[in-house]
Amino acid sequence: MTRPVADSGRPIRIGFVMDPLPGLSLKKDTTLAMIRAAARRGWVVSYIGQEDLLWQDDRPCAIARDLTLNGRFAETLDPADVDGAWFTLGNAALTHLADFDVLMMRKDPPFDMEYIYTTYFLERAEQAGVLVVNRPASLRDCNEKFFATAFPQCGPPLVVSRREDVLRAFHKTHGNVVFKRLDGMGGSSVFRMMERDPNLGVVLETLTRGGQEQIMGQLYLPEIARGDKRILIVDGEPVPYALARIPKEGEARGNLAAGGTGVGQPLSERDRWIADQVAPELVRRGLLFVGIDVIGDYLTEVNVTCPTCVRELDAQFGLDIAGQLMERIRMRLDARGPRSG
């Protein structure tokens, strides 16, 4: 098999803008699977922290370091195979972002101003011909909760407002609802409010910051007891299995970060229909790697910033989802042809 090249005789160079390496979960981190998949293809992998980005000499740059996974861990990603340092970083070097063929934006939320500033750097790299996954403008435009409103045929009844009277009316109509912040992650700040709940006022006041911030209300879906399904979509194609994140007893949230248990299952016909509804818009927006959340028969969120659950699905079904993503990236690079300069 011929090794893919970005230009004549040159291996593909891929940079990961990501969280600090020492804080990653060696057991679950999806970005590690992507790094391994790129390295297996002979690509040159670099590590870039948000603090490493800079604008200099009229160009977007980074203090980049070549990144290598060490020993057996590089093959298995099993923490039990770590013997000493699990990674090696090369010397820091000032690098023009345009020198990369691919840049992966894998920085976890919060989606704050620093995250937005990072997308500005990446957008300049994209304008210089770099393939950025996911597209920076779409990361800014597609709030993971509000973006689901683009597919009303797929979702449950919902409302977005900062007005207490509007939110109370939605609660009165549906009786059993979930309220959540638009910038929440990992199940944080998600409240289930049942009929005549005396805490409704304080919850709405807290979530909207006294009417200063928009929030979302959704009909509570009892199917959450069977799992909040994460469905990964790679360049418009859904992975054929979902990870159903089942809440722990007494909990209304299935997020793994909130104590949920991940159980893999084949996609249902409804799951595939929802994925088919969403996928064309993802491709149009340059969102190559996305995780949609489905409870029962309804789409609830579209995760574009730093989707996870690759490692769990790979382990349960013998998949290589990160490898699938890298092949799609290679195909896109091949379709562009060699870059000049």
C-alpha angles and dihedrals in degrees: 000000000000114000111243115247132194094209130008108306095348124117118234112269115214127183126198117210099200151136121293110289098230091061097054122113104244090198099052114012111130095199090063089059089052092049091050092048092052093046092050088059092055094252120150107245124204133187121223126178122202088249089057095065119100143157113234136157090005092301138099108249141172139202093238131185128197109245127212128179110222135231124329089339087072088064104033105027084213112145088215088067094057110114109178119321111011094203140033125210122203125220117301111255132182103243132182108235088225088068089071122084093203134020119193116205101211102152111134118233147273088132094218134144091280089057090051092048088053090055089054090059091045092049090057089051089050090053087054090058103268118139105235118196112231105020107252097225090053092050087058096042101044110069104195095235102032093045088068088070087072087074105048092161088065103044140077124248108291144163134205117202146124092214114105093210092055093047093047090050091053090050092048091051097049102026097202113056144148122232120196142165117256092231097046122123137189092020094300118152094011114142129187110210119193129193116300092003106170091210095063095101097049092044092053091044091051098045095046092042090236095319095313100108134052117240136179130241120196133181108262110250113210089200085081085089087071092048146282098258119221110204116189119213118198114196091329097317119107119225104244093237132060129206107231106207104207118202120240116247113293093015129112095198124081098192113130088227088059093053100273122151119234116227119177121224138166117265115264122226089258091050090053091047091053091048090051090052093051103036101075092055091048091053092046090054095047094249101148098168119038137155117210121196120220127184113191104317097338137093109227106169142009110212113204106151104071112340118196141185095090094119094050094050093044091053096047098045106023092248132152102209095161089051089052089053093049091051090053089050091050090050090053092049091048091050090054093052126214117334120232125227 
